[in-house]
Amino acid sequence: MDEKAMQELKEFASCLQNYHLPRWDELPDFDLYMDQVITLLERYLNILHDGKSTIMTPAMINNYVKLKLIPKPIKKKYHKEHIAYLVAITLLKQILTIAEVRDGIAYQAKLSGTHHAYNLYCEEQEKAFERCAAQILKQEALGAYEEIAYGEMVVKMAAQALAQKLVAQKIVYLQRSQKQEEKMNEHKA
């Protein structure tokens, strides 16, 4: 990897290291319309933005309601619980099937309650991002070999898988960009 690509990867690692997912108490405590929900999710989940597609669409949200992944909106308005579910679903669907996401969320919510399960997932996702960033930046990774309780295993493993997937995709993107730049330079010569 050339110096420019390595610098871009380090900048991405810095984004991962500082990434914050809103906890339950940070989510809006008032009702939102669909377009407001989408805007909010785009802001919360900008780490997923690849510049090619949107993170969330009205059709996706409607499908999640039909599939009973999220509760029905009340008078076309969404509240804190909807936002929490949508954050978790959007992140988890990057590495799991929708059926696995549904079952995993239901299991974790039953085990520890919706609020706690959501906050736990946010914490674990941030830790996983930090571990991946530490590897890129050659820093000591936090809690890399901690013991995982069975009840939290799915959350922690999913969080790690997503973090590693995003880093792998970024590296492939950078390698492709470098290769395209080299081809352009060859044609100029």
C-alpha positions in Angstrom: 0.0 0.0 0.0 1.4 3.4 -1.0 1.9 6.2 1.5 -1.2 8.1 0.3 -3.4 5.0 0.8 -1.9 4.3 4.2 -2.6 7.8 5.3 -6.2 7.5 4.2 -6.5 4.2 6.1 -5.1 5.8 9.2 -7.6 8.6 8.9 -10.4 6.0 8.6 -8.9 4.3 11.7 -9.1 7.6 13.5 -12.8 7.9 12.6 -13.4 4.4 13.9 -11.6 5.2 17.1 -13.7 8.3 17.7 -17.0 6.9 16.5 -19.9 7.3 18.8 -23.3 5.6 18.6 -26.1 7.4 20.5 -27.1 5.6 23.7 -30.8 5.2 24.6 -30.9 8.4 26.6 -29.3 10.3 23.7 -32.0 9.3 21.2 -34.8 11.9 20.5 -37.5 11.9 23.1 -40.1 13.1 20.7 -42.0 11.8 17.7 -40.4 12.0 14.2 -41.7 11.7 10.7 -40.2 9.3 8.2 -37.9 11.9 6.5 -36.7 13.1 9.9 -35.9 9.5 10.9 -33.9 8.9 7.7 -31.9 12.1 8.2 -31.1 11.2 11.8 -30.0 7.7 10.8 -27.8 9.0 8.1 -26.1 11.2 10.7 -25.8 8.4 13.3 -24.6 5.8 10.9 -22.3 7.8 8.6 -19.5 5.3 9.1 -21.5 3.0 6.7 -21.7 5.7 4.0 -19.8 4.6 0.9 -21.0 7.4 -1.3 -22.8 5.0 -3.6 -26.0 4.3 -1.8 -28.2 5.7 1.0 -28.1 4.1 4.4 -31.9 4.0 4.9 -34.9 4.5 2.6 -38.6 4.8 3.4 -39.1 1.4 1.6 -36.6 -0.3 4.0 -38.4 1.1 7.0 -41.8 0.0 5.7 -40.4 -3.5 5.0 -39.0 -3.7 8.6 -42.5 -2.8 9.9 -44.1 -5.5 7.6 -41.5 -8.1 8.8 -42.2 -7.1 12.4 -38.6 -6.1 13.0 -39.8 -2.8 14.3 -43.2 -1.7 15.8 -45.7 0.1 13.6 -45.4 3.8 13.7 -48.2 5.7 15.6 -50.0 8.1 13.3 -47.0 8.0 10.9 -44.7 9.0 13.7 -41.6 7.2 15.0 -40.2 7.4 18.5 -37.1 6.5 20.4 -37.7 2.7 20.3 -38.0 2.8 16.5 -34.8 4.7 16.2 -32.9 2.3 18.4 -34.2 -0.7 16.4 -33.3 1.0 13.1 -29.8 1.8 14.3 -29.2 -1.8 15.4 -30.9 -3.4 12.3 -28.9 -1.2 9.9 -25.6 -2.1 11.5 -26.4 -5.8 12.0 -27.7 -6.3 8.5 -24.3 -5.5 7.2 -23.1 -9.0 8.4 -26.3 -11.0 9.2 -29.4 -12.0 7.4 -32.6 -10.1 8.3 -33.9 -13.3 9.9 -30.8 -13.5 12.0 -31.0 -9.9 12.9 -34.7 -10.3 14.0 -33.9 -13.4 16.1 -30.8 -11.9 17.6 -32.5 -8.6 18.6 -35.5 -10.5 20.1 -33.1 -12.8 22.0 -31.0 -10.0 23.4 -34.1 -7.8 24.3 -35.7 -10.8 26.1 -32.5 -11.5 28.0 -31.7 -8.0 29.2 -34.5 -5.6 28.1 -34.6 -3.4 25.0 -32.9 -0.4 26.5 -30.0 -2.4 28.0 -29.6 -4.6 24.9 -29.4 -1.5 22.7 -26.9 0.2 24.9 -24.8 -3.0 25.2 -24.7 -3.3 21.4 -23.6 0.4 21.0 -20.8 -0.1 23.5 -19.6 -3.3 22.0 -19.7 -1.9 18.5 -17.6 1.1 19.6 -15.1 -1.2 21.4 -14.8 -3.3 18.2 -14.2 -0.2 16.1 -11.5 0.8 18.6 -9.8 -2.6 18.5 -9.7 -2.5 14.7 -8.4 1.1 14.7 -5.7 0.1 17.2 -4.5 -2.6 14.9 -4.2 -0.2 12.0 -2.5 2.4 14.1 -0.3 -0.2 15.8 -1.6 0.7 19.2 -2.4 -1.6 22.1 -5.9 -3.0 21.6 -8.2 -2.7 24.5 -9.7 -5.9 25.8 -8.7 -7.9 22.8 -8.8 -11.2 24.7 -11.5 -10.6 27.3 -13.7 -13.5 28.2 -17.2 -13.3 26.7 -20.3 -14.4 28.6 -22.6 -16.6 26.6 -25.5 -14.1 26.9 -23.4 -11.4 25.3 -21.6 -13.5 22.7 -23.8 -12.7 19.8 -23.6 -9.0 20.4 -19.8 -9.0 20.8 -19.2 -11.3 17.8 -21.5 -9.3 15.5 -19.9 -6.0 16.6 -16.4 -7.4 15.8 -17.5 -8.8 12.5 -18.9 -5.5 11.4 -15.8 -3.6 12.4 -13.5 -6.0 10.6 -15.7 -6.0 7.5 -15.7 -2.2 7.3 -11.9 -2.1 7.6 -11.5 -4.9 5.0 -13.8 -3.0 2.6 -11.8 0.2 3.2 -8.5 -1.5 2.4 -9.9 -3.1 -0.8 -11.3 0.3 -1.8 -7.9 1.9 -1.2 -6.1 -0.9 -3.2 -8.5 -0.4 -6.1 -7.9 3.3 -6.1 -4.2 2.9 -6.0 -4.3 0.4 -8.9 -6.5 2.8 -10.9 -4.1 5.7 -10.2 -1.1 3.6 -11.3 -2.9 2.7 -14.6 -3.6 6.3 -15.3 0.0 7.2 -14.6 1.2 4.5 -17.0 -1.1 5.8 -19.8 0.3 9.3 -19.3 3.9 8.1 -19.6 
